[in-house]
């Protein structure tokens, strides 16, 4: 791939800064996808070292108000938002409506992936399996969970960043599941996904690519330093993700995926159309890989799974963001799927 020069590129960074640390966040709230100062500073400073200029907007509305100034620029969004199932699609929708180039998934792909149940139905078409589960829209449909084998995991269907997920989300009897479903329906005002709990390694598959090919494909296991087996039989909760009791790191486990699983995961990535980079979260055990969720809005800070993957190649976080920008620019198109099959 012939790389473009980025030294004259202006990047528009859309990020809803909270102006505080994750340590000050409400771990039980719905704002965990908003951007901490630490995260913002990492992305902003690194983009500034790559490109001519970085312009920051706090919201999709602010981007829309200044859209006429950015016809020749490209938008990089880490906007998280809260309180809307469409929140992660707003920035690419604004960009597309104003004919501004952007990095990452388009509005369609983000909406598909935001809906965990829908995303898993989509993944099945590419041969990527998930745990057996049911979607509960109201109290009348709760009895469907008794078709599932215990233990279960109960979580909001339209959230990310482990919002609404705690150690108590894993339940060992139907009575506890009913109680938690009622609570989540009341708190989040959205359907609740109930699935059979899958034990195994917590694995994220990091992919960078476009319709011209895949530039990165690495499966990374999440490991807690104090206990390597910590996540094998427990929920990866909001507290574990945002306020952990011990540090974590990522270990390359790509070789544990079967050749068929690798092909299917790549095809899933390509089938969603404009994506550029995406994380596929799952569990890996002796029976293979099981999808948890598809994450096009994944965390992309200095200690993210992508950064740890690229460091295995003796490359840097700056190289990672450079690769993502190049991938977005080299084969830019948005209205249709990239999927060609394997």
C-alpha positions in Angstrom: 0.0 0.0 0.0 1.3 3.4 -1.0 1.0 5.7 2.0 -0.3 9.2 1.8 1.5 12.1 3.5 -0.4 13.2 6.6 1.6 16.3 7.4 -0.8 18.6 5.7 -3.9 16.9 7.0 -6.3 18.5 9.5 -8.1 16.1 11.7 -11.4 17.0 13.5 -11.6 15.1 16.8 -15.1 14.7 18.2 -14.9 13.8 21.9 -17.3 14.5 24.7 -14.7 15.2 27.4 -15.9 14.8 31.0 -13.0 16.9 32.2 -12.4 14.4 35.0 -10.8 11.0 35.6 -12.5 7.7 35.4 -11.8 7.5 39.1 -14.5 10.2 39.5 -17.1 8.3 37.4 -20.3 6.8 38.6 -19.6 3.1 37.9 -23.3 2.3 38.0 -24.3 5.2 35.7 -24.9 5.4 31.9 -22.1 7.9 31.1 -19.1 5.5 31.1 -18.7 5.9 27.3 -17.9 9.6 27.7 -14.3 10.6 27.4 -12.0 11.1 30.4 -9.2 13.7 30.4 -6.5 11.0 30.3 -8.0 9.3 27.2 -8.6 12.6 25.4 -5.1 13.8 26.0 -3.6 10.6 24.7 -5.5 10.8 21.4 -5.3 14.5 20.9 -1.6 14.8 21.5 -0.8 11.8 19.3 -2.9 13.0 16.4 -1.3 16.4 16.8 2.1 14.8 16.3 0.9 13.1 13.1 -1.1 15.8 11.3 -0.9 19.5 10.6 -3.7 20.4 13.0 -6.3 18.9 15.3 -9.6 20.7 15.9 -11.7 19.5 18.9 -15.5 19.6 19.0 -17.4 18.4 22.1 -20.5 17.1 20.3 -22.1 16.1 17.0 -24.1 19.3 17.2 -20.9 21.4 17.4 -19.5 19.5 14.5 -22.6 20.2 12.4 -22.5 23.9 13.2 -18.9 24.1 11.9 -19.3 21.6 9.1 -18.7 24.2 6.3 -15.2 24.7 7.6 -14.1 21.1 7.2 -14.8 20.1 3.6 -11.2 19.1 3.1 -10.6 17.6 6.5 -11.3 14.2 8.1 -13.2 13.4 11.3 -11.9 11.1 14.0 -14.6 10.4 16.6 -14.3 8.9 20.0 -17.6 10.5 21.0 -19.5 8.3 23.5 -22.6 10.1 24.4 -25.4 8.9 26.7 -29.1 8.5 26.9 -29.8 7.5 23.3 -29.5 4.2 21.4 -28.4 6.2 18.3 -25.7 8.2 20.1 -22.7 6.4 18.4 -24.2 6.9 14.9 -24.6 10.7 15.2 -21.1 11.8 14.3 -20.8 9.6 11.1 -24.4 10.7 10.1 -23.4 14.3 10.4 -20.3 13.7 8.4 -22.2 11.9 5.6 -24.9 14.5 5.4 -22.3 17.3 5.1 -20.0 15.2 2.7 -17.1 15.2 5.2 -14.7 12.3 5.3 -14.5 10.4 8.6 -12.5 7.6 10.2 -14.2 4.4 11.4 -17.7 2.8 11.0 -20.5 4.5 9.2 -23.9 5.2 10.8 -25.4 1.9 9.6 -22.6 -0.3 11.0 -22.7 1.5 14.4 -26.4 1.1 14.8 -26.2 -2.7 13.9 -23.4 -3.2 16.4 -25.0 -1.1 19.2 -27.8 -3.6 19.3 -26.1 -6.7 20.8 -28.9 -9.1 19.8 -29.1 -7.8 16.2 -25.3 -7.9 15.9 -25.3 -11.5 16.9 -27.9 -12.4 14.3 -25.8 -10.5 11.7 -22.7 -12.4 12.8 -24.4 -15.8 12.4 -24.6 -15.1 8.7 -20.8 -15.1 8.6 -20.5 -18.2 10.7 -19.6 -16.4 14.0 -21.5 -18.0 16.8 -22.6 -16.6 20.2 -24.2 -18.0 23.3 -27.8 -19.0 23.2 -29.9 -16.1 24.3 -33.3 -14.3 24.3 -34.3 -10.7 24.1 -36.7 -9.5 26.8 -38.7 -6.5 25.8 -41.2 -6.4 28.7 -42.2 -8.3 31.8 -44.6 -10.5 29.8 -41.8 -12.1 27.9 -39.6 -13.0 30.8 -40.5 -16.6 30.9 -38.6 -17.2 27.7 -35.4 -17.3 29.8 -36.4 -20.7 31.2 -35.5 -22.2 27.7 -31.9 -21.3 28.5 -29.4 -23.4 30.6 -28.1 -21.9 33.8 -26.0 -19.9 34.7 -27.1 -16.9 32.7 -25.8 -13.4 32.1 -28.3 -10.5 32.1 -27.4 -7.1 30.6 -28.9 -4.1 28.8 -29.1 -4.7 25.0 -28.2 -1.3 23.8 -25.2 -0.2 26.0 -21.4 -0.5 25.6 -18.4 -0.1 27.9 -20.0 -2.7 30.3 -22.7 -0.2 31.3 -25.2 -2.0 33.4 -22.9 -5.0 33.9 -21.7 -6.1 37.4 -20.6 -9.3 39.1 -24.3 -9.8 39.9 -25.1 -9.9 36.2 -24.2 -13.6 36.3 -27.1 -15.4 37.9 -27.4 -19.1 38.9 -31.2 -19.4 39.2 -34.2 -18.0 37.2 -35.6 -16.2 40.2 -32.5 -14.0 40.4 -32.7 -13.5 36.7 -36.3 -12.3 36.9 -35.4 -9.8 39.6 -32.4 -8.4 37.6 -34.4 -8.1 34.4 -37.1 -6.0 36.2 -34.4 -3.8 37.6 -32.6 -3.3 34.2 -35.9 -2.7 32.3 -36.8 0.0 34.8 -33.3 1.6 35.0 -32.4 1.7 31.3 -35.8 1.7 29.6 -34.6 -0.7 26.9 -34.7 -4.4 26.1 -32.6 -6.8 28.2 -30.4 -9.5 26.7 -30.3 -12.8 28.6 -27.8 -15.4 27.5 -26.2 -18.6 28.7 -22.9 -17.7 30.4 -19.8 -18.9 28.6 -16.7 -19.6 30.6 -13.3 -19.1 29.1 -10.7 -16.6 28.2 -11.9 -13.0 27.7 -10.6 -12.3 24.2 -10.8 -9.3 21.9 -10.1 -9.5 18.2 -8.5 -6.4 16.8 -9.0 -5.7 13.1 -7.8 -2.8 10.9 -8.7 -2.9 7.2 -10.9 -2.0 4.3 -12.1 -3.4 1.1 -8.5 -3.6 -0.2 -7.6 -6.0 2.6 -6.9 -6.6 6.3 -3.9 -4.7 7.8 -4.1 -6.0 11.3 -5.8 -9.1 12.7 -4.8 -10.1 16.3 -6.7 -11.9 19.0 -5.7 -10.5 22.5 -6.6 -12.1 25.8 -7.3 -9.7 28.7 -5.1 -10.7 31.7 -5.2 -9.3 35.2 -1.7 -9.1 36.7 -2.7 -10.4 40.1 -4.6 -13.4 38.8 -4.3 -14.6 35.2 -7.4 -16.8 35.6 -9.5 -14.0 37.1 -11.9 -13.7 34.1 -12.2 -17.3 33.2 -15.5 -17.9 35.0 -16.7 -14.4 35.9 -18.3 -11.4 34.2 -16.0 -8.7 32.8 -17.9 -6.0 34.7 -17.9 -2.2 34.5 -15.8 -2.1 37.6 -13.3 -4.5 36.2 -13.1 -2.4 33.0 -13.0 1.1 34.5 -12.0 0.9 38.1 -10.1 -2.4 38.4 -8.5 -3.6 41.6 -5.3 -4.6 39.7 -3.7 -3.7 36.4 -4.4 -5.7 33.3 -2.6 -6.3 30.0 -3.2 -8.1 26.7 -1.6 -11.3 25.6 -1.6 -12.4 21.9 -3.7 -15.6 21.4 -4.4 -15.4 17.7 -2.9 -18.9 17.2 -5.7 -20.3 19.4 -8.3 -19.4 16.8 -9.0 -22.0 14.2 -8.4 -21.2 10.5 -12.2 -21.2 10.0 -12.8 -18.8 12.9 -10.2 -16.4 11.5 -11.8 -16.4 8.1 -15.3 -16.0 9.5 -14.2 -13.1 11.8 -12.5 -11.3 8.9 -15.6 -11.8 6.8 -17.8 -10.4 9.5 -15.6 -7.3 9.7 -15.8 -6.8 5.9 -19.5 -7.5 5.6 -20.4 -4.5 7.7 -19.0 -2.1 5.1 -17.0 1.0 6.0 -15.3 0.2 9.2 -11.6 0.9 9.1 -11.0 -0.6 12.6 -13.1 -2.7 14.9 -12.9 -4.9 17.9 -14.8 -8.1 18.2 -15.2 -9.2 21.8 -15.7 -12.8 22.8 -14.9 -15.8 25.0 -12.5 -18.5 23.9 -12.6 -22.0 25.4 -12.0 -25.6 24.3 -15.2 -25.4 22.1 -13.8 -22.3 20.2 -14.7 -18.6 20.0 -18.1 -17.3 21.1 -19.1 -13.7 20.3 -20.0 -11.3 23.1 -20.3 -8.1 21.1 -19.0 -6.2 18.0 -17.4 -2.9 19.0 -16.7 -0.3 16.2 -16.5 2.4 18.9 -13.8 0.6 20.8 -11.4 2.3 23.3 -8.3 3.4 21.3 -6.1 4.9 24.1 -2.4 4.2 24.7 -3.1 1.0 26.6 -5.8 -0.4 24.4 -5.7 -3.9 22.9 -4.8 -2.5 19.4 -1.8 -0.7 20.9 -0.6 -3.8 22.7 -1.0 -5.8 19.5 1.1 -3.3 17.4 3.8 -3.2 20.1 4.3 -6.9 19.5 5.6 -5.8 16.1 8.0 -3.3 17.7 5.8 -0.4 16.6 4.2 2.4 18.6 0.9 3.9 19.5 1.6 6.7 17.1 2.0 4.1 14.3 -1.3 2.7 15.3 -3.2 5.9 14.8 -1.3 6.6 11.6 -2.3 3.1 10.3 -5.9 3.8 11.1 -5.9 7.1 9.3 -4.2 5.7 6.3 -6.6 2.8 6.1 -9.6 5.2 6.1 -8.1 7.5 3.4 -6.6 4.9 1.0 -9.9 3.4 -0.1 -12.6 5.8 1.0 -16.2 4.8 0.4 -19.3 4.6 2.6 -22.6 3.7 1.0 -22.3 -0.1 0.6 -20.7 -3.3 1.9 -17.1 -4.1 1.3 -17.8 -7.9 1.5 -16.3 -10.0 -1.3 -16.2 -13.3 0.4 -13.1 -15.5 1.0 
